[in-house]
Amino acid sequence: MTPGFKVAVNVAALQLMQPGFADKLVTRLQRSRLPRGALEVEVTESGLMQNVELALSQLSLLAEQGVDIAIDDFGTGYSSLSYLKSLPVSVLKIDRAFVNEMDTDSQDRRLAETVINMARNLGCVTVAEGVERLEHIELLREMGCMMVQGYWYSPPLKPDVFIDYYRQHNAGDTGRKG
C-alpha cells in the first residue's frame, strides 16, 4: 500500500452500538495486515449521540489500535460540542451542505471556516465533503483545509473500478512499469 494512503470506512450507528464491534474490527484489521494508521472509521454525529458512553468505549479501543476516528457530516446534527473533549476524534468532515454554496454564500463560508479553525484548535484534520468546483478548492485552501473529497476529483467508485483508478493515478508509486 502506498505510504500515506488511508482507507475510510463508514460505520453505521447500529454497528457501533453492537457490543464487541471494536474488538471484531481490530481482529479483522490485524488479519488484513493494513498498516497502522491506514484505517479511518467515519461515524455520523447522530450515530455518536445514540449512546455516548458505548461510542466512547468502542472508538477509544479503535484509536488505541491506530485507527483514525472521523465525525462525518459535522455540524448537521443536534449534538453537543462537549463530546469532542471525550471522544478520540482525529478528523472532522465538513458536510457538503456548508461547502456547496460557500463561494456564493458568505454564511456558508463563515461556517466552513469556523469548523476548520475549531478542528485545527482541537488538533483535528478537516476534510471538506462535496467539493465540486475549483472555487471550492481555492477557498478551502485559503481557510487551511487541505483535504477534500467530491466529484471534482471523482464520483464514488465501486471497489473494482477504484482499484483501476488507483493504479492509473499512482503508477509511479506502485512499482509497476509501463
C-alpha positions as YAML, in Angstrom:
chain: A
units: angstrom
residues:
- id: 1
  name: MET
  ca: [0.00, 0.00, 0.00]
- id: 2
  name: THR
  ca: [1.23, 3.49, -0.84]
- id: 3
  name: PRO
  ca: [2.59, 5.41, 2.18]
- id: 4
  name: GLY
  ca: [0.08, 7.96, 3.41]
- id: 5
  name: PHE
  ca: [-2.80, 6.12, 1.77]
- id: 6
  name: LYS
  ca: [-5.84, 5.78, 4.01]
- id: 7
  name: VAL
  ca: [-8.94, 3.62, 3.78]
- id: 8
  name: ALA
  ca: [-12.04, 5.34, 5.18]
- id: 9
  name: VAL
  ca: [-14.98, 3.18, 6.21]
- id: 10
  name: ASN
  ca: [-18.42, 4.47, 7.14]
- id: 11
  name: VAL
  ca: [-19.75, 2.83, 10.29]
- id: 12
  name: ALA
  ca: [-23.47, 2.90, 10.93]
- id: 13
  name: ALA
  ca: [-24.75, 3.75, 14.40]
- id: 14
  name: LEU
  ca: [-26.27, 0.27, 14.62]
- id: 15
  name: GLN
  ca: [-22.84, -1.28, 14.03]
- id: 16
  name: LEU
  ca: [-21.12, 1.00, 16.53]
- id: 17
  name: MET
  ca: [-23.69, 0.12, 19.22]
- id: 18
  name: GLN
  ca: [-23.12, -3.64, 18.89]
- id: 19
  name: PRO
  ca: [-21.14, -4.96, 21.86]
- id: 20
  name: GLY
  ca: [-17.77, -6.22, 20.66]
- id: 21
  name: PHE
  ca: [-17.83, -4.25, 17.40]
- id: 22
  name: ALA
  ca: [-14.43, -2.66, 18.05]
- id: 23
  name: ASP
  ca: [-12.85, -5.99, 19.04]
- id: 24
  name: LYS
  ca: [-14.11, -7.62, 15.83]
- id: 25
  name: LEU
  ca: [-12.85, -4.72, 13.71]
- id: 26
  name: VAL
  ca: [-9.42, -4.83, 15.37]
- id: 27
  name: THR
  ca: [-9.20, -8.57, 14.68]
- id: 28
  name: ARG
  ca: [-10.09, -8.02, 11.02]
- id: 29
  name: LEU
  ca: [-7.63, -5.16, 10.81]
- id: 30
  name: GLN
  ca: [-4.83, -7.37, 12.13]
- id: 31
  name: ARG
  ca: [-5.73, -10.14, 9.65]
- id: 32
  name: SER
  ca: [-5.76, -7.70, 6.74]
- id: 33
  name: ARG
  ca: [-2.24, -6.52, 7.53]
- id: 34
  name: LEU
  ca: [-3.32, -2.97, 6.79]
- id: 35
  name: PRO
  ca: [-0.55, -0.72, 8.15]
- id: 36
  name: ARG
  ca: [-1.22, 1.01, 11.46]
- id: 37
  name: GLY
  ca: [-2.82, 4.39, 10.79]
- id: 38
  name: ALA
  ca: [-4.15, 3.38, 7.36]
- id: 39
  name: LEU
  ca: [-7.75, 2.90, 8.53]
- id: 40
  name: GLU
  ca: [-10.20, 5.69, 9.28]
- id: 41
  name: VAL
  ca: [-13.63, 4.96, 10.75]
- id: 42
  name: GLU
  ca: [-16.30, 7.54, 9.90]
- id: 43
  name: VAL
  ca: [-19.28, 7.93, 12.23]
- id: 44
  name: THR
  ca: [-22.06, 10.50, 11.95]
- id: 45
  name: GLU
  ca: [-22.82, 12.85, 14.82]
- id: 46
  name: SER
  ca: [-26.25, 11.31, 15.26]
- id: 47
  name: GLY
  ca: [-24.65, 7.86, 15.46]
- id: 48
  name: LEU
  ca: [-22.40, 9.04, 18.27]
- id: 49
  name: MET
  ca: [-25.25, 10.55, 20.25]
- id: 50
  name: GLN
  ca: [-27.32, 7.34, 20.48]
- id: 51
  name: ASN
  ca: [-25.14, 6.04, 23.32]
- id: 52
  name: VAL
  ca: [-22.18, 8.29, 24.01]
- id: 53
  name: GLU
  ca: [-20.65, 6.00, 26.65]
- id: 54
  name: LEU
  ca: [-20.67, 2.93, 24.40]
- id: 55
  name: ALA
  ca: [-19.42, 5.01, 21.46]
- id: 56
  name: LEU
  ca: [-16.57, 6.35, 23.62]
- id: 57
  name: SER
  ca: [-15.62, 2.84, 24.68]
- id: 58
  name: GLN
  ca: [-15.69, 1.41, 21.14]
- id: 59
  name: LEU
  ca: [-13.91, 4.34, 19.49]
- id: 60
  name: SER
  ca: [-11.27, 4.57, 22.20]
- id: 61
  name: LEU
  ca: [-10.35, 0.93, 21.64]
- id: 62
  name: LEU
  ca: [-10.05, 1.57, 17.90]
- id: 63
  name: ALA
  ca: [-7.98, 4.73, 18.44]
- id: 64
  name: GLU
  ca: [-5.61, 2.77, 20.70]
- id: 65
  name: GLN
  ca: [-5.00, 0.46, 17.74]
- id: 66
  name: GLY
  ca: [-4.07, 3.38, 15.46]
- id: 67
  name: VAL
  ca: [-7.45, 3.76, 13.77]
- id: 68
  name: ASP
  ca: [-8.34, 7.37, 13.00]
- id: 69
  name: ILE
  ca: [-11.84, 8.43, 14.04]
- id: 70
  name: ALA
  ca: [-13.76, 10.85, 11.82]
- id: 71
  name: ILE
  ca: [-17.03, 12.60, 12.53]
- id: 72
  name: ASP
  ca: [-18.92, 12.62, 9.26]
- id: 73
  name: ASP
  ca: [-21.39, 15.38, 8.36]
- id: 74
  name: PHE
  ca: [-20.06, 17.53, 11.19]
- id: 75
  name: GLY
  ca: [-22.29, 20.44, 12.12]
- id: 76
  name: THR
  ca: [-25.52, 19.00, 10.75]
- id: 77
  name: GLY
  ca: [-26.65, 17.02, 13.81]
- id: 78
  name: TYR
  ca: [-28.18, 18.04, 17.10]
- id: 79
  name: SER
  ca: [-25.24, 17.05, 19.24]
- id: 80
  name: SER
  ca: [-23.22, 18.97, 21.75]
- id: 81
  name: LEU
  ca: [-19.65, 20.05, 21.23]
- id: 82
  name: SER
  ca: [-18.83, 18.56, 24.62]
- id: 83
  name: TYR
  ca: [-18.30, 15.09, 23.10]
- id: 84
  name: LEU
  ca: [-15.29, 16.43, 21.20]
- id: 85
  name: LYS
  ca: [-13.50, 16.61, 24.55]
- id: 86
  name: SER
  ca: [-14.03, 12.95, 25.42]
- id: 87
  name: LEU
  ca: [-14.10, 11.07, 22.11]
- id: 88
  name: PRO
  ca: [-10.82, 10.22, 20.37]
- id: 89
  name: VAL
  ca: [-11.73, 12.24, 17.27]
- id: 90
  name: SER
  ca: [-8.93, 12.99, 14.81]
- id: 91
  name: VAL
  ca: [-10.94, 14.11, 11.76]
- id: 92
  name: LEU
  ca: [-13.91, 16.46, 11.34]
- id: 93
  name: LYS
  ca: [-15.67, 16.24, 7.99]
- id: 94
  name: ILE
  ca: [-17.45, 19.39, 6.88]
- id: 95
  name: ASP
  ca: [-20.79, 18.45, 5.39]
- id: 96
  name: ARG
  ca: [-21.37, 19.29, 1.75]
- id: 97
  name: ALA
  ca: [-24.31, 21.49, 2.81]
- id: 98
  name: PHE
  ca: [-21.76, 24.06, 4.00]
- id: 99
  name: VAL
  ca: [-19.34, 23.56, 1.10]
- id: 100
  name: ASN
  ca: [-21.75, 23.57, -1.83]
- id: 101
  name: GLU
  ca: [-22.51, 27.30, -1.87]
- id: 102
  name: MET
  ca: [-19.63, 28.73, 0.17]
- id: 103
  name: ASP
  ca: [-18.27, 30.51, -2.91]
- id: 104
  name: THR
  ca: [-21.52, 32.49, -3.20]
- id: 105
  name: ASP
  ca: [-22.97, 32.41, 0.34]
- id: 106
  name: SER
  ca: [-20.95, 34.26, 2.97]
- id: 107
  name: GLN
  ca: [-22.72, 32.50, 5.84]
- id: 108
  name: ASP
  ca: [-21.78, 29.05, 4.47]
- id: 109
  name: ARG
  ca: [-18.22, 30.29, 4.01]
- id: 110
  name: ARG
  ca: [-18.08, 31.51, 7.64]
- id: 111
  name: LEU
  ca: [-19.49, 28.21, 8.93]
- id: 112
  name: ALA
  ca: [-16.93, 26.19, 6.95]
- id: 113
  name: GLU
  ca: [-14.12, 28.42, 8.18]
- id: 114
  name: THR
  ca: [-15.35, 28.11, 11.77]
- id: 115
  name: VAL
  ca: [-15.28, 24.31, 11.58]
- id: 116
  name: ILE
  ca: [-11.79, 24.39, 10.04]
- id: 117
  name: ASN
  ca: [-10.48, 26.71, 12.77]
- id: 118
  name: MET
  ca: [-12.16, 24.70, 15.52]
- id: 119
  name: ALA
  ca: [-10.71, 21.45, 14.17]
- id: 120
  name: ARG
  ca: [-7.25, 22.99, 13.98]
- id: 121
  name: ASN
  ca: [-7.53, 24.25, 17.56]
- id: 122
  name: LEU
  ca: [-8.57, 20.75, 18.70]
- id: 123
  name: GLY
  ca: [-5.71, 19.11, 16.82]
- id: 124
  name: CYS
  ca: [-8.00, 17.51, 14.24]
- id: 125
  name: VAL
  ca: [-7.72, 17.29, 10.48]
- id: 126
  name: THR
  ca: [-10.57, 18.75, 8.44]
- id: 127
  name: VAL
  ca: [-11.97, 17.10, 5.32]
- id: 128
  name: ALA
  ca: [-14.45, 19.06, 3.19]
- id: 129
  name: GLU
  ca: [-17.13, 16.92, 1.54]
- id: 130
  name: GLY
  ca: [-18.94, 17.72, -1.67]
- id: 131
  name: VAL
  ca: [-16.16, 19.60, -3.43]
- id: 132
  name: GLU
  ca: [-17.37, 20.06, -6.99]
- id: 133
  name: ARG
  ca: [-15.73, 23.25, -8.24]
- id: 134
  name: LEU
  ca: [-12.24, 24.73, -8.38]
- id: 135
  name: GLU
  ca: [-13.56, 27.73, -6.42]
- id: 136
  name: HIS
  ca: [-14.29, 25.35, -3.52]
- id: 137
  name: ILE
  ca: [-10.72, 24.05, -3.51]
- id: 138
  name: GLU
  ca: [-9.23, 27.55, -3.63]
- id: 139
  name: LEU
  ca: [-11.43, 28.85, -0.78]
- id: 140
  name: LEU
  ca: [-10.81, 25.78, 1.36]
- id: 141
  name: ARG
  ca: [-7.06, 26.03, 0.82]
- id: 142
  name: GLU
  ca: [-7.14, 29.71, 1.86]
- id: 143
  name: MET
  ca: [-9.03, 28.69, 5.02]
- id: 144
  name: GLY
  ca: [-6.47, 26.00, 5.84]
- id: 145
  name: CYS
  ca: [-8.42, 22.89, 4.82]
- id: 146
  name: MET
  ca: [-6.06, 20.69, 2.84]
- id: 147
  name: MET
  ca: [-8.17, 17.54, 2.45]
- id: 148
  name: VAL
  ca: [-11.26, 17.35, 0.28]
- id: 149
  name: GLN
  ca: [-13.49, 14.79, -1.32]
- id: 150
  name: GLY
  ca: [-16.08, 15.17, -4.01]
- id: 151
  name: TYR
  ca: [-16.93, 14.98, -7.67]
- id: 152
  name: TRP
  ca: [-14.19, 17.48, -8.57]
- id: 153
  name: TYR
  ca: [-11.79, 14.56, -8.23]
- id: 154
  name: SER
  ca: [-14.02, 11.53, -8.70]
- id: 155
  name: PRO
  ca: [-17.55, 10.26, -8.21]
- id: 156
  name: PRO
  ca: [-17.99, 7.35, -5.78]
- id: 157
  name: LEU
  ca: [-16.42, 4.25, -7.30]
- id: 158
  name: LYS
  ca: [-17.16, 0.54, -6.96]
- id: 159
  name: PRO
  ca: [-14.21, -1.42, -5.50]
- id: 160
  name: ASP
  ca: [-13.01, -2.94, -8.79]
- id: 161
  name: VAL
  ca: [-13.27, 0.41, -10.58]
- id: 162
  name: PHE
  ca: [-11.43, 2.10, -7.70]
- id: 163
  name: ILE
  ca: [-8.53, -0.35, -7.99]
- id: 164
  name: ASP
  ca: [-8.11, 0.53, -11.67]
- id: 165
  name: TYR
  ca: [-8.44, 4.26, -10.89]
- id: 166
  name: TYR
  ca: [-5.86, 3.99, -8.12]
- id: 167
  name: ARG
  ca: [-3.39, 2.11, -10.29]
- id: 168
  name: GLN
  ca: [-3.80, 4.60, -13.13]
- id: 169
  name: HIS
  ca: [-3.23, 7.62, -10.87]
- id: 170
  name: ASN
  ca: [-0.47, 6.10, -8.74]
- id: 171
  name: ALA
  ca: [1.53, 4.13, -11.29]
- id: 172
  name: GLY
  ca: [4.77, 5.76, -10.11]
- id: 173
  name: ASP
  ca: [4.08, 4.70, -6.52]
- id: 174
  name: THR
  ca: [3.19, 1.05, -7.16]
- id: 175
  name: GLY
  ca: [6.42, -0.13, -8.68]
- id: 176
  name: ARG
  ca: [4.67, -1.04, -11.92]
- id: 177
  name: LYS
  ca: [6.42, -0.43, -15.22]
- id: 178
  name: GLY
  ca: [4.90, 0.83, -18.41]
...
